[in-house]
Amino acid sequence: MSLMFQPLVKYADFEGRARRSEYWLFTLFLWIVGLVALVLIAAAAAGDESGGAAGGVIILVALASLAVFLPSLAVTIRRLHDIDKSGWWILIGLLPLVGGLILFIFSVMDGTRGPNRFGPDPKAREPYVARTEVHHYHHGAALADPAADTQA
């Protein structure tokens, strides 16, 4: 649950990396707040014919949207950092149709294993290490006697 509010704690921190769970839990929080705001606006508009109450709620929603703009931007950039992409990749979201899809794909990708140029792995995993040994036995093949191969 603390990951959901981590972007609010790191309000305008554009450095480092953000795990998928931090990004998506904050996104879920924003969707829930947005849904509640819509319900409040609809209730205020339905109960007040002059529209004054709805206008007040809309102003509060606009102020809340401004308050979460920087944390939302920061967590998205830190999410891009986690997959070893520059924060400038966020601008691809401005492309009609495909930009949002590309950002969505980036947001669901697993982060770079181990440290990258933006900082340590938030999951504290070790980087992949290339294995140097070669395996000569495939799919359960019987082990052969190496001496028998030289006699043939």
N, C-alpha and C positions, 0 to 999 in steps of 0.2 A: 504494500500500500504506500510505503514511503517513496517508492520510485514514481508514483503517480504525481507527486507534488515536488519532486526533485527539480524540475525545470523552474518552478517558482522560487526555490531556494537559490538556484544558480541564475537568477533573474536575467542578466544580460551577459552571461559567461559564454563566449564563443570559442573558447579554447578547450582542447581535450576531446573526449569521445563520449557518445551516449549509446547505451545498449538498446536493442530493439524494444525490450520491455519498458524502459524509461520513456522512449518515444511514443509507443503505442498506448501506454497507460495514460500519459498526459493527453494524447489525442482523444482517448475515451472520455477523460474528464472534461475536455472542451466540448465534446459532443453532448454530454449530459447537461452541462451548464447551458449550452445553446438551446437544447430542447426545453429546459425549464424556462428560459427567457422567452421562447416562443409561446409557451403556455401562459405565462404572465402577461404578455402583450395581448394575446387573444382574450384573456379574461378581463383585462382592463378595458379593452375596446368594446367588449360585449356589455359590460356593466355601466359604461359611461357614454351617453349619446354625444356629448360635446367633444370627446376625444382628448380631453385634458389629462386624464389619468394614463391613457395609452401613451401620450407624448412624453410624460414623465418617465414611464417604464422604458421607452425607447431610448431616452437620454441616458438612463442608468446602464442599459445594455451596451450602448455605444461607448460609454466610459469603461465598462468592464472589458470590452473588446480591445480598446486601446491599452488597457493594463496588461493583457495577456499577449499582446502582439510581440514584444521583445522576447519573452520566454519561449514563445512558439518558434520564432525565427532562430533563436539560439539553439534550441534542442534539435531542430531540423539540421542546422549546420553541424552540430556535434555528431548527429547520426551519420551525416555524409562523411565526417572525419573517421568514424568507426569503420567504414568500408574503404578507407584510404582515398577519399575523393576530397577535393578542395571545396570549401564552402561556397565558392562561386557557382558550383553546379546547381545551386538552388534556383538560379536564373533560368534554367532550362524549363522550369515550371511555367514560364511565361509563354512558351510555345503552345499554340492552340492544339488541342486534342492529345498529342503525343507527349508533351512536356509533363503533364500531371501523371501520365502512365509511367514515364521513366522515373520520376521521383518516387512513385509508389513502389516500383520494382526495387529501387535503391533502398527504400525504407524497410523492405522485408528481407533483404539479403543479410546473411550472417556477417558479422564484423570480421576484420582482419585478425587472424589468430596471432597472438603475441603483440609486442609493441610495433607501432608504425610511426610515421613522421609526425603524427599528431598527439602521440602520447602512448602510455601503457594500455594494454588490453583491459577494459573494465571488467571482464570476466576472469582476469588473472590467469589466462591459459598460456601455455608455452607455445612458441611458434612451431610450425611443422618443420621437421628435420628430414632432409633427404636421406634415404637409406642407401648405403653403399654396397651391402652384400647382395649377391645374386642368388636367387633360388632356382635350382635346377629340377625340382620335383614338382610336377604339375598334376593336379586333380587326382590325388591319391595313387599315383603310379607307384609300383613296387620299387623299393630301393634296390638298386643294382650294385653288384660288387665291382668297384673300380678296377680291381685286378683283372676281372673277366673281360673288360672292355679292351685292355691292352693286349690280351692274348689272341683276340679274334682276327 
